[in-house]
């Protein structure tokens, strides 16, 4: 094991991240009543240029008026891109007027560590000026070839970055990839054409203590396709997925929660290893399979999520 180990920068339950346009207050109010772990108010792609300023005002009012914490919601704001004239007012206006109700800011199309630094510098100044006691987290949307080419550097840079999201729609567009559905599989590709990108982002996240989150699945009339995408992400070590429609929330929550069988096996692994240690052995046999120190780490990961879910249900 290396002497350099990066612990998790911030832990949050983020099985489902529901995207809602801040230009539609009624949708945001419904999102607050949903079972989504995280709700992000979108000021970017889901909002037409003529509605940007009103959407920003809506976001401020909705953050302040809705009892988000009472509904166990993490609040997030997707600002406009750093290459637009909307971005600076998104950060300044919302954080100055509703910063104490905002948990994280999601930066779209992050390409370089400097993109995160710019937003963090603004947050530092606003938080000091307004006397905000709690620091607002940052999440990066990796959705361009430049972002993926620099994903390790973005993850490694010291910052308040706590999660990365894979933005498959813009990623496909920038790559000029032929797709049949946002986030879906192309039958002409032998496997999952998004696997390499997701795997690379997830590795960068896990190396530097950042949560990896999968992005949208466009066909909300295909629950089986969405569920399959969740299963593939969970198998890689991703912690959650976007929901662009309320029907996708329960599916994401289910697939990114440990099953009863997984929890039972995790507990059995710990018992088996405790018994083996008492006998001077570092490994044990459980149901005909070897379990060891790595198995213990995986078991404790599962039980940690289960404890969070139990605490929320209490």
C-alpha positions as CSV (number, residue, x, y, z in Angstrom):
1,X,0.0,0.0,0.0
2,X,1.3,3.4,-0.9
3,X,2.1,5.9,1.9
4,X,-0.1,8.3,0.0
5,X,-3.8,7.6,0.6
6,X,-6.6,10.0,-0.2
7,X,-9.7,9.6,2.1
8,X,-13.1,10.6,0.9
9,X,-13.5,14.3,0.7
10,X,-17.2,14.3,1.5
11,X,-19.7,11.4,1.9
12,X,-23.3,11.8,0.8
13,X,-26.0,9.4,-0.1
14,X,-26.3,10.0,-3.9
15,X,-28.0,6.9,-5.4
16,X,-30.4,9.2,-7.4
17,X,-29.8,12.7,-8.6
18,X,-33.0,14.3,-10.0
19,X,-32.5,17.0,-12.6
20,X,-35.2,19.8,-12.7
21,X,-35.2,23.0,-14.7
22,X,-35.3,26.1,-12.3
23,X,-37.5,27.7,-15.0
24,X,-40.3,25.5,-13.9
25,X,-41.1,26.0,-10.1
26,X,-43.9,23.5,-10.0
27,X,-41.5,20.8,-11.2
28,X,-39.0,21.8,-8.5
29,X,-41.7,21.6,-5.8
30,X,-42.6,18.1,-6.9
31,X,-38.9,17.1,-7.0
32,X,-38.7,18.2,-3.3
33,X,-41.4,15.7,-2.5
34,X,-39.8,12.9,-4.4
35,X,-37.6,10.1,-3.1
36,X,-34.5,11.4,-4.9
37,X,-31.4,11.7,-2.7
38,X,-30.2,14.8,-4.5
39,X,-32.1,17.4,-6.5
40,X,-30.2,19.7,-8.8
41,X,-31.9,22.9,-10.0
42,X,-30.7,23.4,-13.5
43,X,-29.8,26.8,-14.9
44,X,-28.0,25.4,-17.9
45,X,-29.1,23.1,-20.7
46,X,-32.7,22.7,-19.6
47,X,-33.3,26.5,-19.6
48,X,-33.8,28.5,-22.7
49,X,-31.6,31.7,-23.1
50,X,-34.5,34.0,-22.6
51,X,-35.4,32.3,-19.4
52,X,-32.0,32.3,-17.7
53,X,-32.4,35.3,-15.5
54,X,-35.9,34.3,-14.3
55,X,-34.7,30.8,-13.7
56,X,-31.9,32.2,-11.5
57,X,-34.5,34.2,-9.5
58,X,-36.7,31.1,-9.2
59,X,-33.8,29.1,-7.9
60,X,-33.1,31.6,-5.1
61,X,-36.7,31.6,-4.0
62,X,-37.2,27.9,-4.2
63,X,-34.0,27.2,-2.2
64,X,-35.2,29.5,0.5
65,X,-38.9,28.6,0.6
66,X,-38.8,24.8,0.4
67,X,-38.0,22.7,3.5
68,X,-35.2,20.7,1.8
69,X,-33.6,19.3,4.9
70,X,-36.9,18.2,6.3
71,X,-37.3,16.1,3.2
72,X,-33.7,14.6,3.5
73,X,-32.7,16.3,0.3
74,X,-29.2,17.4,-0.8
75,X,-29.6,20.6,-2.8
76,X,-27.5,21.2,-5.9
77,X,-27.3,24.0,-8.5
78,X,-26.1,23.4,-12.0
79,X,-24.7,26.8,-13.1
80,X,-24.1,27.8,-16.7
81,X,-20.8,27.2,-18.4
82,X,-17.7,29.2,-17.6
83,X,-17.7,30.3,-21.2
84,X,-21.0,32.1,-20.9
85,X,-21.9,35.5,-19.4
86,X,-24.6,33.9,-17.2
87,X,-22.2,31.9,-15.0
88,X,-20.8,34.6,-12.7
89,X,-24.2,35.9,-11.8
90,X,-25.4,32.4,-11.2
91,X,-22.8,31.9,-8.5
92,X,-22.9,35.4,-7.0
93,X,-26.7,35.9,-6.9
94,X,-27.6,32.4,-5.7
95,X,-24.9,32.0,-3.1
96,X,-25.3,35.5,-1.8
97,X,-29.1,35.2,-1.4
98,X,-29.5,31.4,-0.7
99,X,-26.0,30.1,0.0
100,X,-27.0,28.7,3.4
101,X,-29.6,26.5,1.8
102,X,-27.3,25.2,-1.0
103,X,-25.2,22.1,-0.5
104,X,-23.3,21.8,-3.8
105,X,-22.7,23.6,-7.1
106,X,-22.4,21.4,-10.3
107,X,-20.1,22.9,-12.9
108,X,-20.8,21.8,-16.4
109,X,-18.2,20.9,-19.1
110,X,-15.2,21.0,-16.7
111,X,-12.1,20.7,-18.8
112,X,-9.2,21.7,-16.6
113,X,-8.5,21.9,-12.8
114,X,-8.5,25.7,-13.3
115,X,-12.2,25.6,-14.1
116,X,-12.9,24.2,-10.6
117,X,-10.5,26.7,-9.1
118,X,-12.3,29.6,-10.6
119,X,-15.6,28.6,-9.1
120,X,-14.0,27.8,-5.7
121,X,-12.3,31.2,-5.6
122,X,-15.6,32.9,-6.1
123,X,-17.2,30.7,-3.4
124,X,-14.4,31.5,-1.0
125,X,-14.9,35.3,-1.4
126,X,-18.7,35.2,-1.2
127,X,-18.8,32.9,1.8
128,X,-16.4,35.2,3.6
129,X,-18.3,38.3,2.6
130,X,-21.7,36.9,3.7
131,X,-20.4,35.1,6.8
132,X,-21.5,31.7,5.6
133,X,-20.4,29.1,8.2
134,X,-20.7,26.0,6.0
135,X,-18.7,25.5,2.8
136,X,-20.6,24.7,-0.4
137,X,-19.3,21.6,-2.1
138,X,-18.4,21.4,-5.8
139,X,-19.2,18.7,-8.3
140,X,-17.7,18.5,-11.8
141,X,-19.6,17.4,-14.9
142,X,-17.1,15.5,-17.2
143,X,-18.7,15.7,-20.6
144,X,-16.1,16.8,-23.1
145,X,-13.0,15.2,-24.6
146,X,-10.9,17.8,-22.8
147,X,-12.4,17.0,-19.5
148,X,-11.8,13.3,-19.9
149,X,-8.3,13.8,-21.1
150,X,-7.6,15.8,-17.9
151,X,-9.9,13.8,-15.5
152,X,-7.0,12.6,-13.3
153,X,-5.5,16.1,-13.0
154,X,-9.0,17.5,-12.1
155,X,-9.5,14.9,-9.5
156,X,-6.0,15.3,-8.0
157,X,-6.0,19.1,-7.7
158,X,-6.6,20.2,-4.1
159,X,-10.1,21.7,-4.0
160,X,-13.5,21.3,-2.5
161,X,-14.5,19.0,-5.4
162,X,-16.4,16.1,-4.0
163,X,-18.0,14.3,-7.0
164,X,-17.7,13.8,-10.7
165,X,-20.6,13.1,-13.0
166,X,-20.4,11.6,-16.5
167,X,-22.3,13.7,-18.9
168,X,-22.9,11.2,-21.7
169,X,-25.0,13.4,-24.0
170,X,-22.5,16.2,-24.6
171,X,-19.7,13.6,-24.5
172,X,-21.2,11.7,-27.3
173,X,-21.9,14.9,-29.3
174,X,-18.3,16.2,-28.9
175,X,-17.0,12.8,-30.0
176,X,-19.4,12.7,-33.0
177,X,-20.5,9.3,-31.7
178,X,-23.4,7.6,-33.3
179,X,-26.0,7.0,-30.6
180,X,-29.6,5.8,-30.5
181,X,-30.5,7.0,-27.1
182,X,-28.7,9.3,-24.6
183,X,-26.8,6.9,-22.3
184,X,-28.1,3.8,-24.1
185,X,-26.1,1.2,-26.0
186,X,-25.6,1.3,-29.7
187,X,-26.3,-2.2,-31.1
188,X,-23.5,-1.7,-33.7
189,X,-20.9,-1.6,-30.9
190,X,-19.7,-4.9,-29.4
191,X,-20.5,-4.1,-25.8
192,X,-20.9,-0.8,-23.9
193,X,-19.3,2.1,-25.7
194,X,-19.3,4.2,-22.5
195,X,-17.4,1.6,-20.4
196,X,-13.9,3.0,-21.0
197,X,-15.0,6.6,-20.2
198,X,-16.9,5.6,-17.1
199,X,-14.1,3.3,-15.9
200,X,-11.5,6.0,-16.3
201,X,-13.5,8.6,-14.5
202,X,-14.4,6.2,-11.7
203,X,-10.7,5.3,-11.2
204,X,-9.7,9.0,-11.0
205,X,-12.5,9.5,-8.4
206,X,-11.5,6.6,-6.3
207,X,-7.8,7.5,-6.4
208,X,-8.5,10.9,-4.9
209,X,-11.5,10.4,-2.6
210,X,-14.3,11.7,-4.9
211,X,-17.7,10.2,-5.6
212,X,-18.3,8.9,-9.2
213,X,-21.8,9.5,-10.5
214,X,-23.3,8.3,-13.8
215,X,-25.3,10.8,-15.9
216,X,-28.6,10.6,-17.8
217,X,-30.4,7.8,-19.6
218,X,-32.6,9.6,-22.1
219,X,-35.4,7.0,-22.9
220,X,-37.5,7.2,-19.7
221,X,-40.0,4.9,-21.4
222,X,-37.4,2.1,-21.2
223,X,-37.1,1.2,-17.5
224,X,-35.2,-2.0,-18.3
225,X,-32.6,-0.1,-20.2
226,X,-32.2,2.3,-17.3
227,X,-32.0,-0.5,-14.8
228,X,-29.3,-2.2,-16.9
229,X,-27.3,1.0,-17.0
230,X,-27.5,1.3,-13.2
231,X,-26.3,-2.3,-12.8
232,X,-23.3,-1.7,-15.1
233,X,-22.4,1.4,-13.2
234,X,-22.7,-0.3,-9.8
235,X,-20.5,-3.1,-11.0
236,X,-17.8,-0.5,-11.8
237,X,-18.1,1.1,-8.3
238,X,-20.2,4.1,-9.3
239,X,-22.4,5.4,-6.5
240,X,-25.5,6.7,-8.3
241,X,-27.2,7.9,-11.4
242,X,-29.2,10.8,-12.7
243,X,-32.9,10.7,-13.0
244,X,-34.4,12.9,-15.7
245,X,-37.9,11.6,-15.0
246,X,-39.5,10.8,-11.7
247,X,-40.1,7.2,-12.8
248,X,-36.3,6.7,-12.8
249,X,-35.8,7.6,-9.2
250,X,-37.0,4.4,-7.6
251,X,-35.0,2.3,-10.0
252,X,-31.8,4.2,-9.3
253,X,-32.4,4.0,-5.5
254,X,-33.0,0.3,-5.7
255,X,-30.0,-0.6,-7.9
256,X,-27.6,1.5,-5.9
257,X,-28.7,0.2,-2.6
258,X,-27.3,-3.1,-1.2
259,X,-29.8,-6.0,-1.3
260,X,-30.6,-8.0,1.8
261,X,-28.5,-10.9,0.3
262,X,-25.5,-8.6,-0.1
263,X,-25.9,-7.3,3.5
264,X,-26.2,-10.8,4.9
265,X,-23.1,-12.0,3.0
266,X,-21.2,-8.9,4.1
267,X,-21.9,-9.7,7.8
268,X,-21.0,-13.4,7.2
269,X,-17.7,-12.3,5.7
270,X,-16.8,-10.3,8.8
271,X,-17.7,-13.1,11.1
272,X,-15.7,-15.6,9.0
273,X,-12.7,-13.4,9.0
274,X,-12.9,-12.8,12.8
275,X,-13.0,-16.5,13.4
276,X,-10.0,-17.0,11.0
277,X,-8.0,-14.3,12.8
278,X,-8.6,-16.0,16.1
279,X,-7.0,-19.1,14.6
280,X,-4.1,-17.2,13.2
281,X,-5.2,-17.2,9.6
282,X,-5.6,-14.1,7.4
283,X,-8.1,-15.7,5.0
284,X,-11.2,-17.8,5.4
285,X,-13.6,-20.0,3.4
286,X,-17.2,-18.9,3.1
287,X,-19.6,-21.1,1.1
288,X,-16.8,-22.6,-0.9
289,X,-15.1,-19.3,-1.7
290,X,-12.0,-17.6,-0.3
291,X,-12.5,-14.3,1.6
292,X,-9.6,-12.1,2.8
293,X,-8.7,-8.5,3.7
294,X,-10.0,-7.2,0.4
295,X,-13.3,-9.0,1.0
296,X,-13.5,-7.3,4.3
297,X,-13.1,-3.9,2.7
298,X,-15.9,-4.6,0.3
299,X,-18.1,-5.9,3.0
300,X,-17.6,-2.8,5.1
301,X,-18.5,-0.6,2.1
302,X,-21.8,-2.4,1.8
303,X,-22.6,-2.2,5.5
304,X,-21.7,1.5,5.6
305,X,-24.3,2.3,3.0
306,X,-26.8,0.1,4.8
307,X,-26.2,2.0,8.0
308,X,-26.9,5.3,6.2
309,X,-30.1,4.0,4.8
310,X,-31.2,2.7,8.2
311,X,-30.5,6.1,9.8
312,X,-32.6,7.9,7.2
313,X,-35.5,5.5,7.7
314,X,-35.4,5.9,11.5
